[in-house]
Amino acid sequence: MTSKAQRRKRPQPPRRVRQVEPDRRVVKLLAKAGPDGVPAAVSRRRIRTGQMLLTLATATGVVLPALLNRAGWIGYPAPVVGAGVGGLASIFLKGLHDASTVVRHGPGSRLVTGRTVLGPRTVDLAELTRIRRLRTRTRSGWSDQLWITDRSGVFLLTEDRDVLTSVAALVGRPQPAGQADECPPGPPVQCSRAAAVRLGLETPTRRYRAARAVIDSTTDFGVLVAGAGLGALAGWGVLVA
């Protein structure tokens, strides 16, 4: 018997099974949220606080340079500065609600807690009332997210596959356009056609895909232009007042 055959017959030591360690970000997020998730009142307060701070920062960034320009202390045109500040504000507004890390927990995994720049917030999937789709252009392509809102008014943006699968299962079969899907035993769910396509509940036609691509591109660019235009107009108004 060759040495090779002898090695084959020798009892081999059991293979070590690598234990997958939980993501530290998920563990920290669960620790902050707790078993029942973040209270809705806390989440709503964080949303209001973040939007108020963004509004205050935008107003300061538009008005202060305009006043300094009016007094002759700076040479930068106030409308140009206002346009830049307004454009940045339109970008940051979406970032306030973007969930970078998402975890499902609670009874039946019905709670979805996401980490945002304003702190963690929890959405109850069994109490969903509105589902919208938001596509924005990024450096690497397009960000395709769902805007989910529950009955308490808490919402977040996510593209997590597990969450999308659960939402699709809860919404169920799509209904004709203009009608709301129902997710028993919770309240009626208003699911847009774009969101239904994203969830795989509706098969889009070629005409719809082409029209949706135009709408997404126009909306994404239009929001940026609108923010810049309002900022420029506000800066010009303070300058000539």
C-alpha positions as a Markdown table, in Angstrom:
| # | Residue | x | y | z |
|---|---|---|---|---|
| 1 | Met | 0.0 | 0.0 | 0.0 |
| 2 | Thr | 1.4 | 3.3 | -1.0 |
| 3 | Ser | 1.9 | 6.1 | 1.4 |
| 4 | Lys | -0.7 | 8.1 | -0.5 |
| 5 | Ala | -3.3 | 5.4 | 0.1 |
| 6 | Gln | -2.3 | 5.2 | 3.8 |
| 7 | Arg | -2.9 | 8.9 | 4.2 |
| 8 | Arg | -6.3 | 8.6 | 2.7 |
| 9 | Lys | -7.3 | 5.9 | 5.3 |
| 10 | Arg | -6.1 | 7.8 | 8.2 |
| 11 | Pro | -8.8 | 9.5 | 10.2 |
| 12 | Gln | -9.0 | 13.1 | 9.3 |
| 13 | Pro | -9.5 | 15.7 | 12.1 |
| 14 | Pro | -12.9 | 17.4 | 12.0 |
| 15 | Arg | -13.1 | 20.6 | 10.1 |
| 16 | Arg | -13.5 | 23.7 | 12.0 |
| 17 | Val | -16.6 | 25.6 | 11.3 |
| 18 | Arg | -16.1 | 29.3 | 11.3 |
| 19 | Gln | -18.6 | 31.1 | 13.4 |
| 20 | Val | -20.0 | 34.2 | 11.7 |
| 21 | Glu | -19.7 | 37.1 | 14.0 |
| 22 | Pro | -22.6 | 39.6 | 14.1 |
| 23 | Asp | -22.0 | 42.9 | 12.5 |
| 24 | Arg | -20.9 | 45.4 | 15.2 |
| 25 | Arg | -23.0 | 48.1 | 13.6 |
| 26 | Val | -26.1 | 46.0 | 13.9 |
| 27 | Val | -25.4 | 45.1 | 17.5 |
| 28 | Lys | -24.9 | 48.8 | 18.4 |
| 29 | Leu | -28.1 | 49.7 | 16.6 |
| 30 | Leu | -30.1 | 47.1 | 18.4 |
| 31 | Ala | -28.6 | 48.2 | 21.7 |
| 32 | Lys | -29.7 | 51.8 | 21.1 |
| 33 | Ala | -33.2 | 50.8 | 19.8 |
| 34 | Gly | -34.0 | 48.3 | 22.5 |
| 35 | Pro | -36.3 | 45.3 | 22.1 |
| 36 | Asp | -39.4 | 47.5 | 21.3 |
| 37 | Gly | -37.6 | 49.8 | 19.0 |
| 38 | Val | -37.3 | 53.6 | 19.2 |
| 39 | Pro | -40.5 | 55.2 | 20.4 |
| 40 | Ala | -42.4 | 57.0 | 17.7 |
| 41 | Ala | -42.5 | 60.3 | 19.6 |
| 42 | Val | -38.7 | 60.2 | 19.8 |
| 43 | Ser | -38.3 | 59.5 | 16.1 |
| 44 | Arg | -40.7 | 62.3 | 15.1 |
| 45 | Arg | -38.9 | 64.7 | 17.4 |
| 46 | Arg | -35.6 | 63.9 | 15.8 |
| 47 | Ile | -37.1 | 64.4 | 12.4 |
| 48 | Arg | -38.5 | 67.8 | 13.3 |
| 49 | Thr | -35.2 | 68.8 | 14.9 |
| 50 | Gly | -33.1 | 67.8 | 11.9 |
| 51 | Gln | -35.4 | 69.6 | 9.5 |
| 52 | Met | -35.4 | 72.7 | 11.7 |
| 53 | Leu | -31.6 | 72.7 | 11.9 |
| 54 | Leu | -31.2 | 72.3 | 8.2 |
| 55 | Thr | -33.6 | 75.2 | 7.6 |
| 56 | Leu | -31.8 | 77.4 | 10.0 |
| 57 | Ala | -28.4 | 76.5 | 8.5 |
| 58 | Thr | -29.7 | 77.2 | 5.0 |
| 59 | Ala | -31.2 | 80.5 | 6.0 |
| 60 | Thr | -28.0 | 81.5 | 7.7 |
| 61 | Gly | -25.9 | 80.5 | 4.7 |
| 62 | Val | -28.0 | 82.5 | 2.4 |
| 63 | Val | -28.8 | 85.7 | 4.5 |
| 64 | Leu | -25.4 | 86.2 | 6.2 |
| 65 | Pro | -23.3 | 86.3 | 3.0 |
| 66 | Ala | -25.9 | 88.6 | 1.4 |
| 67 | Leu | -25.7 | 91.0 | 4.3 |
| 68 | Leu | -21.9 | 91.0 | 4.2 |
| 69 | Asn | -21.9 | 91.5 | 0.5 |
| 70 | Arg | -24.3 | 94.4 | 0.9 |
| 71 | Ala | -22.1 | 96.0 | 3.5 |
| 72 | Gly | -19.1 | 95.6 | 1.1 |
| 73 | Trp | -17.2 | 93.2 | 3.4 |
| 74 | Ile | -17.0 | 90.4 | 0.9 |
| 75 | Gly | -16.9 | 90.5 | -2.9 |
| 76 | Tyr | -18.7 | 87.2 | -3.7 |
| 77 | Pro | -22.1 | 87.8 | -5.4 |
| 78 | Ala | -24.9 | 87.0 | -2.9 |
| 79 | Pro | -27.1 | 85.1 | -5.5 |
| 80 | Val | -24.2 | 82.8 | -6.4 |
| 81 | Val | -23.6 | 81.9 | -2.7 |
| 82 | Gly | -27.3 | 81.5 | -2.2 |
| 83 | Ala | -27.6 | 79.2 | -5.2 |
| 84 | Gly | -24.8 | 77.0 | -3.8 |
| 85 | Val | -26.3 | 76.8 | -0.3 |
| 86 | Gly | -29.7 | 76.1 | -1.7 |
| 87 | Gly | -28.4 | 73.3 | -3.9 |
| 88 | Leu | -26.5 | 71.7 | -1.0 |
| 89 | Ala | -29.6 | 71.9 | 1.2 |
| 90 | Ser | -31.7 | 70.0 | -1.3 |
| 91 | Ile | -29.1 | 67.2 | -1.3 |
| 92 | Phe | -28.8 | 67.1 | 2.5 |
| 93 | Leu | -32.6 | 67.0 | 2.9 |
| 94 | Lys | -32.7 | 63.4 | 1.5 |
| 95 | Gly | -29.6 | 62.5 | 3.6 |
| 96 | Leu | -31.5 | 63.2 | 6.8 |
| 97 | His | -33.8 | 60.2 | 6.2 |
| 98 | Asp | -31.4 | 57.8 | 4.5 |
| 99 | Ala | -30.9 | 54.6 | 6.6 |
| 100 | Ser | -27.3 | 53.5 | 6.3 |
| 101 | Thr | -27.7 | 50.4 | 8.5 |
| 102 | Val | -31.1 | 48.6 | 8.8 |
| 103 | Val | -32.0 | 45.7 | 11.2 |
| 104 | Arg | -35.3 | 43.8 | 11.6 |
| 105 | His | -36.4 | 42.7 | 15.1 |
| 106 | Gly | -39.3 | 42.5 | 17.4 |
| 107 | Pro | -42.3 | 40.1 | 17.3 |
| 108 | Gly | -42.3 | 38.5 | 13.9 |
| 109 | Ser | -39.5 | 40.8 | 12.8 |
| 110 | Arg | -42.2 | 43.5 | 12.2 |
| 111 | Leu | -40.0 | 46.3 | 13.4 |
| 112 | Val | -37.4 | 47.9 | 11.2 |
| 113 | Thr | -34.8 | 50.2 | 12.8 |
| 114 | Gly | -32.5 | 52.2 | 10.7 |
| 115 | Arg | -29.6 | 54.3 | 11.6 |
| 116 | Thr | -29.7 | 57.9 | 10.2 |
| 117 | Val | -27.7 | 61.0 | 10.7 |
| 118 | Leu | -30.4 | 62.1 | 13.1 |
| 119 | Gly | -30.2 | 58.9 | 15.2 |
| 120 | Pro | -32.0 | 55.6 | 15.0 |
| 121 | Arg | -35.7 | 55.4 | 14.2 |
| 122 | Thr | -38.1 | 52.5 | 14.0 |
| 123 | Val | -40.8 | 51.8 | 11.5 |
| 124 | Asp | -43.5 | 49.2 | 12.2 |
| 125 | Leu | -44.1 | 47.1 | 9.0 |
| 126 | Ala | -47.4 | 45.9 | 10.3 |
| 127 | Glu | -48.6 | 49.5 | 10.5 |
| 128 | Leu | -47.4 | 50.8 | 7.1 |
| 129 | Thr | -49.6 | 53.4 | 5.5 |
| 130 | Arg | -47.6 | 54.7 | 2.6 |
| 131 | Ile | -44.9 | 53.3 | 0.3 |
| 132 | Arg | -43.1 | 55.4 | -2.3 |
| 133 | Arg | -40.1 | 54.9 | -4.5 |
| 134 | Leu | -37.2 | 57.4 | -4.7 |
| 135 | Arg | -34.5 | 57.1 | -7.3 |
| 136 | Thr | -31.6 | 59.6 | -7.2 |
| 137 | Arg | -28.3 | 59.7 | -9.1 |
| 138 | Thr | -25.1 | 59.0 | -7.3 |
| 139 | Arg | -21.5 | 58.7 | -8.3 |
| 140 | Ser | -21.8 | 55.0 | -8.8 |
| 141 | Gly | -25.1 | 55.1 | -10.7 |
| 142 | Trp | -28.6 | 55.3 | -9.3 |
| 143 | Ser | -29.8 | 54.8 | -5.8 |
| 144 | Asp | -33.1 | 53.0 | -5.8 |
| 145 | Gln | -34.9 | 53.3 | -2.4 |
| 146 | Leu | -38.3 | 52.9 | -0.8 |
| 147 | Trp | -39.8 | 55.6 | 1.3 |
| 148 | Ile | -41.8 | 53.7 | 3.9 |
| 149 | Thr | -44.1 | 55.4 | 6.4 |
| 150 | Asp | -46.1 | 53.8 | 9.2 |
| 151 | Arg | -49.3 | 55.0 | 11.0 |
| 152 | Ser | -47.4 | 56.9 | 13.7 |
| 153 | Gly | -45.8 | 59.2 | 11.0 |
| 154 | Val | -42.3 | 57.8 | 11.3 |
| 155 | Phe | -40.6 | 57.2 | 7.9 |
| 156 | Leu | -37.2 | 56.3 | 6.5 |
| 157 | Leu | -35.5 | 55.6 | 3.2 |
| 158 | Thr | -34.1 | 52.1 | 2.7 |
| 159 | Glu | -33.0 | 49.7 | -0.1 |
| 160 | Asp | -32.3 | 46.7 | 2.2 |
| 161 | Arg | -33.4 | 43.5 | 0.4 |
| 162 | Asp | -34.8 | 41.8 | 3.5 |
| 163 | Val | -37.0 | 44.8 | 4.2 |
| 164 | Leu | -38.1 | 45.1 | 0.6 |
| 165 | Thr | -39.0 | 41.4 | 0.6 |
| 166 | Ser | -41.1 | 41.7 | 3.8 |
| 167 | Val | -42.9 | 44.8 | 2.5 |
| 168 | Ala | -43.7 | 43.0 | -0.7 |
| 169 | Ala | -45.2 | 40.1 | 1.2 |
| 170 | Leu | -47.2 | 42.4 | 3.4 |
| 171 | Val | -48.6 | 44.5 | 0.6 |
| 172 | Gly | -49.6 | 41.4 | -1.4 |
| 173 | Arg | -51.1 | 41.4 | -4.8 |
| 174 | Pro | -51.1 | 44.7 | -6.6 |
| 175 | Gln | -54.4 | 46.3 | -7.5 |
| 176 | Pro | -55.2 | 48.6 | -10.5 |
| 177 | Ala | -53.6 | 52.0 | -10.6 |
| 178 | Gly | -55.2 | 54.6 | -8.4 |
| 179 | Gln | -56.3 | 52.1 | -5.8 |
| 180 | Ala | -54.6 | 51.3 | -2.5 |
| 181 | Asp | -53.4 | 47.9 | -1.5 |
| 182 | Glu | -54.5 | 46.5 | 1.9 |
| 183 | Cys | -52.2 | 44.8 | 4.3 |
| 184 | Pro | -54.4 | 43.1 | 6.9 |
| 185 | Pro | -54.7 | 43.4 | 9.8 |
| 186 | Gly | -53.1 | 46.8 | 9.6 |
| 187 | Pro | -54.4 | 50.1 | 8.0 |
| 188 | Pro | -54.7 | 50.6 | 4.2 |
| 189 | Val | -51.4 | 50.9 | 2.5 |
| 190 | Gln | -51.0 | 53.5 | -0.2 |
| 191 | Cys | -48.4 | 51.9 | -2.6 |
| 192 | Ser | -47.4 | 53.9 | -5.7 |
| 193 | Arg | -47.1 | 52.1 | -9.0 |
| 194 | Ala | -43.3 | 52.8 | -9.0 |
| 195 | Ala | -43.0 | 51.2 | -5.6 |
| 196 | Ala | -45.0 | 48.2 | -6.7 |
| 197 | Val | -42.6 | 47.8 | -9.7 |
| 198 | Arg | -39.7 | 48.0 | -7.3 |
| 199 | Leu | -41.2 | 45.4 | -5.1 |
| 200 | Gly | -41.8 | 43.0 | -8.0 |
| 201 | Leu | -45.6 | 43.3 | -7.6 |
| 202 | Glu | -46.2 | 44.7 | -11.0 |
| 203 | Thr | -44.5 | 44.1 | -14.4 |
| 204 | Pro | -43.6 | 47.4 | -16.1 |
| 205 | Thr | -44.1 | 47.9 | -19.8 |
| 206 | Arg | -41.4 | 49.4 | -22.0 |
| 207 | Arg | -43.4 | 52.6 | -22.3 |
| 208 | Tyr | -43.6 | 52.8 | -18.5 |
| 209 | Arg | -39.9 | 52.2 | -18.1 |
| 210 | Ala | -39.0 | 54.9 | -20.6 |
| 211 | Ala | -41.4 | 57.4 | -19.1 |
| 212 | Arg | -40.2 | 56.5 | -15.6 |
| 213 | Ala | -36.6 | 57.1 | -16.6 |
| 214 | Val | -37.4 | 60.5 | -17.9 |
| 215 | Ile | -39.4 | 61.4 | -14.7 |
| 216 | Asp | -36.6 | 60.2 | -12.4 |
| 217 | Ser | -34.0 | 62.2 | -14.3 |
| 218 | Thr | -36.1 | 65.3 | -14.5 |
| 219 | Thr | -37.1 | 65.1 | -10.8 |
| 220 | Asp | -33.6 | 64.5 | -9.6 |
| 221 | Phe | -32.2 | 67.4 | -11.5 |
| 222 | Gly | -35.2 | 69.6 | -10.9 |
| 223 | Val | -35.0 | 69.3 | -7.1 |
| 224 | Leu | -31.4 | 70.5 | -7.3 |
| 225 | Val | -32.2 | 73.3 | -9.7 |
| 226 | Ala | -35.2 | 74.4 | -7.6 |
| 227 | Gly | -33.1 | 74.5 | -4.4 |
| 228 | Ala | -30.3 | 76.5 | -6.1 |
| 229 | Gly | -32.9 | 78.9 | -7.7 |
| 230 | Leu | -34.7 | 79.6 | -4.4 |
| 231 | Gly | -31.3 | 80.2 | -2.7 |
| 232 | Ala | -30.2 | 82.6 | -5.4 |
| 233 | Leu | -33.6 | 84.4 | -5.3 |
| 234 | Ala | -33.4 | 84.7 | -1.5 |
| 235 | Gly | -29.8 | 86.0 | -1.6 |
| 236 | Trp | -30.7 | 88.6 | -4.3 |
| 237 | Gly | -33.8 | 89.6 | -2.3 |
| 238 | Val | -31.7 | 90.3 | 0.8 |
| 239 | Leu | -29.1 | 92.1 | -1.3 |
| 240 | Val | -31.5 | 94.6 | -2.9 |
| 241 | Ala | -33.8 | 95.0 | 0.1 |
